[in-house]
Amino acid sequence: MHNFDKARNELLKKARRTRTYPLAAIAYYGPDDQLATKVTVGIVIQSHEVIAMNEWSSEQDVRFSAAINQQIVDFLAQHHVESVAMPDRIIGCPHEEDIDYPTGSTCPHCPFWKDKDRWTGLPAG
């Protein structure tokens, strides 16, 4: 088994567990719904408070990066995470509104996401 398989397997295994705290919320972002170039991980405690957050980016698909998956597993271990919540899809553009482009507008770098519902990938509206 490859290293990325082992780390990714560990993440998926934690995602199938009953939701216990501390919990990690993992979200993948990309220029379209096929390539995840950014992953964000937030650690949530019982009061629903985010106590730590980290993100990783790559030109390659972060879901299949051995190094990134291992860093995520290490981050989860550091915070004693018991379970993981993550959608089964890429949920939007990796750029941040009001940081990478003006609030209220669409990302000029990721036209794929314009007028799309990030949770379904279907046209919004």
C-alpha positions in Angstrom: 0.0 0.0 0.0 1.3 3.4 -0.9 1.9 6.1 1.8 -0.9 8.3 0.4 -3.2 5.3 0.4 -2.5 4.7 4.1 -3.0 8.3 5.1 -6.1 8.8 2.9 -7.5 5.5 4.3 -7.0 6.8 7.8 -8.9 10.0 6.9 -11.8 8.1 5.3 -11.9 5.7 8.2 -12.3 8.6 10.7 -15.0 10.1 8.4 -17.1 6.9 8.7 -17.0 7.0 12.6 -19.9 8.3 14.7 -19.4 12.0 15.2 -17.4 12.5 18.4 -15.3 15.5 19.6 -12.8 16.8 18.9 -13.9 16.6 15.3 -12.1 17.7 12.1 -14.0 19.4 9.3 -12.2 18.8 6.1 -13.1 20.7 2.9 -11.6 20.4 -0.6 -11.6 23.3 -3.1 -10.5 23.5 -6.7 -10.8 25.5 -9.9 -13.5 22.9 -10.9 -15.2 19.8 -9.5 -12.5 17.4 -10.6 -9.2 18.9 -9.3 -8.8 19.7 -5.6 -5.9 22.2 -5.3 -6.7 23.3 -1.7 -7.7 21.5 1.5 -8.8 23.2 4.7 -9.0 21.4 8.0 -10.7 22.9 11.1 -10.7 21.3 14.5 -14.0 21.7 16.3 -14.7 21.0 20.0 -18.0 20.1 21.7 -19.1 23.7 22.0 -18.9 23.9 18.2 -15.9 26.2 18.6 -13.1 26.0 16.0 -9.9 25.7 18.0 -7.4 25.2 15.2 -7.4 25.6 11.4 -4.8 24.8 8.7 -4.8 24.6 5.0 -2.7 23.1 2.3 -2.4 24.0 -1.4 -0.8 22.4 -4.4 -0.9 22.6 -8.2 -1.6 18.8 -8.1 -4.7 17.2 -6.6 -4.3 17.5 -2.8 -6.5 14.5 -2.2 -3.8 12.2 -3.6 -0.7 13.9 -2.2 1.1 11.6 0.1 2.9 14.5 1.9 -0.3 16.5 2.4 -2.4 13.6 3.5 0.3 12.7 6.1 0.5 16.3 7.3 -3.3 16.2 7.7 -3.1 13.0 9.7 -0.4 14.5 11.9 -2.5 17.6 12.4 -5.4 15.5 13.5 -3.3 13.5 15.9 -1.9 16.7 17.4 -5.4 17.7 18.3 -6.6 14.2 19.3 -9.3 14.2 16.7 -11.8 11.3 17.0 -13.8 11.7 13.9 -13.9 13.6 10.6 -16.7 15.4 8.7 -16.1 16.0 5.0 -18.3 16.3 2.0 -17.8 13.7 -0.8 -17.1 16.4 -3.3 -15.0 19.5 -4.1 -17.1 22.3 -2.6 -15.9 25.4 -4.5 -13.2 27.7 -5.6 -9.9 27.8 -3.7 -9.8 31.6 -3.8 -11.2 33.6 -0.9 -13.8 36.3 -1.3 -12.5 39.7 -0.1 -9.0 38.4 -0.1 -8.4 37.2 -3.7 -11.3 39.0 -5.3 -13.9 41.6 -4.2 -16.8 40.7 -2.0 -20.0 40.1 -3.8 -18.4 39.2 -7.1 -17.4 35.9 -8.6 -13.8 34.6 -8.7 -12.1 35.7 -12.0 -9.8 32.7 -11.8 -12.4 29.9 -11.5 -15.2 30.5 -14.0 -16.4 26.9 -13.5 -18.0 27.9 -10.2 -19.9 30.9 -11.5 -23.6 30.4 -10.8 -23.1 26.9 -9.4 -24.3 25.5 -6.1 -21.1 24.5 -4.3 -22.8 21.6 -2.5 -24.4 20.0 -5.5 -22.4 21.3 -8.4 -25.6 22.1 -10.2 -26.6 25.5 -11.5 -27.7 27.8 -8.6 -31.1 29.3 -8.5 
